[in-house]
Every structure is written in structure tokens, then in C-alpha cells.
């Protein structure tokens, strides 16, 4: 399920509006690896609304999936996806082509997601620990083998570190920089959360 993002422009202003997830899947199932045609990039940089909308259609699913896996909440994921697209479209002139466009947008999405999680953690007084889980134990035996369900029980910060490292391929140094922490922080979060998941799914 993906969030709808409508790109509008008014005098150079870019706004992304989140709406109800659509019933039909959008393009972009290839994820962040989907290539962006150079003609679309040029047009989007020039402010073409259709080209900006094409960027959304290509990457909406990947952006939303990353946002959902890190925040663990569809409403928060839509907020992250919204901000990621706003930042990406506003920063198109900063894309130098050193990496595929999708990877550049993935980096923006990851940074927005981390900022969102860190802001939430500050709101909780920084008391979140990997030993705590956010959802109660599920009495349905089938839920014990549901990885997504178990991931949702991890604290947001821990879940974000784990997903960025294992699913998105970010190294510990990159994750540490995103969170403003040491490399050992990232390594310990991954190790402890994997241990917790093994315990829950055994």
C-alpha cells in the first residue's frame, strides 16, 4: 500500500500532498533501482509538473516502503514520504549524477526517516531501549513467524537502524553519521535487535 502524493506548482513553489492510499498499485515496483530518464530529470528541474509527477510515480512505492519499515506506522510513513519528496524535488539541482537517481532519493528518504525517529525519541525523553517493545505479545500463534509483526514490536530507533543496515544495505559508519552516534551504537543496536527477534520468533 502506498501513499498518494500529488505534485503541484505555483510560481516555482513545490508542494506534496499526502492522501488516501490508492486501490490500484502505482508504477515503481522496481524500487529505488528504477532508472529515471534524463529527459524527465531535465524537465522536472525546469519545473514541469508532469515530470515531477513522473518522479513520484516511479519511486512512490519504494519511498513509502522505506518510510513504513522505519516508522512502523502508516500515518507517520506518509509524513516521511511527503517530506522526502518535497526535499527531493526542491533539491533536484543538487543531484550531480554520481549515483543513480533512485539511490540519491533513497538517501534523502533515509535521512528524513531518521530525523523523524530521532524527533519522536526526544519527545519520549530519550528513554527508548531495545529491551522494550512497542506492541504487546500477540496471542495468535501464527504471528510468531510474521517478521513484519515482530519488527513492529521493536522500538522505532532500533527498528530503523536494523532496517537500514540489513534491508537497505547501509554500513554502520553511514548509520552512525545519520544518528549522530558512534559506530558501536549502530553495531550494538543491530546485534541486540537481532537477538530479540530470534527470541520472539523461536
N, C-alpha and C positions, 0 to 999 in steps of 0.2 A: 504494500500500500504506500502510495507516495503523496506528498503534499503538492497541491496545485500552486504554482507561482506565476502570476501574471505580470509581465514587464510593461510598464507604461513610461512615457517620457513627456516632459513638458519643459521646454526651454533648456534642455540638457539635463534636467533632473531625472534620476532613475529611482524608481520605487518598485519593490517587490511585494506583492500582496499574497499572503497565505490564505487558502480557502479549504473547503472540504476535500478530502482525498477523492480522486475520480474513480468511477466504477471500472473504466477501461484502462489498461496499462499504457503508459506513455513510452515513447522511444527512450533508449538509454540503457537497455538491459545489459549491454556490454560493459557497463560501469564506467569507471574513470578512464579505462583504456580506449573508449570510443574516440576515434580521431575527429578533430574539428577541421572542416575545410578552411583553407586560407581565405577564401572569398567571404565566408561567413564571419571570420575574425575581423577582416578589414571593414566590413560593413557595420559590424557591431561597434567597433571602435569609433566609427563615424556617427554613431547614434541611431543607426537603423533599428527600429523596434522589432521588425520581423526577424532580423539576425539575432538580436538579443533574446527573442523568444525561442529561436532555434537552439541557442546555447542551453537554455533551460530544458528544452525537450530532450536534448542529448544526454544531459547529466543529472536531471532531477531525481531519478531513482537512486543513483549512486550517492548523491549528496544526502538525500533523506535517509538512506540506509545507514550511512556512517553516523549521521546525527542521532538516529534512533538507537543504534547499538551502544553509543556512548552515553546518551542521556537516560535511556531506558524508559522514556515517556513520549508518546506520540505528540502531545501538545508542545512539549519542550523541543522535540525534534523539529517541528515545524518552525519554531522560533529560530533555531540554529540554522536550518536550511534557508530561511528568509534572509538572515544576516550574512550567510555565506554568499548567496547570490548577489546581494547588494554590494558587498565588498568586492566580489569578483568582477562584476560589471563596471563598477566605478574605477577599478584598478586595471582595466584591460590594457591601457597604455604602458603599464608596468610589466606586462608579460613580455619577456625577451626571447622566448622560444628555446631556451636552454634545455627544457624538458617538454614532453607532450603536454598539451593544454590541460587535459584531464588531470594529470598529476599535479599541475600548478593549482588547479581548483581544489583538488583533494587536500593540498597543504593548507589552503585558506579555510576549508571546512573543518579540518582537524584543529586548527588554531582557534576558530570560533567555538567549537565544541569544548575545547579545554578551558577557554575563558569562561564559558557558561558554567561548566562544572566547578571551576575554582570560585566563581562568584557565589554559587549555591553553598559551597563548603564554608565560605566566610560567613554566610548568613546563618549557618548552623553552629558558628563559633569554632569551626575547625576541629570539631570533636569526632568526626567520622573516622572509623577504624575498619580495617579489613576484617577484623573478627566479628563485626556486626553485619547483619544482613538486613536489607530493606523490606523484604517480604516475609510473611510468616510461612512456616512449614506447610506444604500442600498435602492434604490427606489423600489425594488421588495418586495411587502407586505409579501410574503412567507418567506423572510429572517428574518423577525422579530421574528419568532418562532424557528429559527435554532440556537441551543445553541452553536454549534461549530463556527458558523459565529460570534455570539456575543462575545464569548470568544476571538476570534482573534482580536477584537477591543480593548481589554484591553492592557495596557502596559505590556511588557514582564515580568517584575519583579512581577507585581500584578497577572498576569495570572499564573505564576509559583507557587507562594505562594498558590493561590486558588486551583490549581490542585493538588499540593502535599498534601494539607490538606483534601480536600473533596473526591478526587478520589483515592489517594494513601494511605490515612489514616495516614499521618504523623501528630504528635502533634505539637502544637505551639512552644514548647521548642526545638524540633528537628529542625524545620524550622528556628527558630531564630539562632540556632548554625550554620546551613548551611550558612546563610547570614551574620553572624557576627553581628546580631542585637539583640534587646531586644524582649522578649515575646510579649510585647504590639505592636511591629511592625507587627508581624505576625497576631495578632488578628485584628488589625485595617485594615490591607490590605484585609483580608477575609471579614470583615464586610462591608467595603466601596465598595469592588468589587461586593459583592452580591447585595447591594443596587443598584449599577449601572446596573447590569444585569436585576434585576427586572424592573427597569425603562425602559430599552431598549426593554424588551420582553412583556411589558404590552400593 
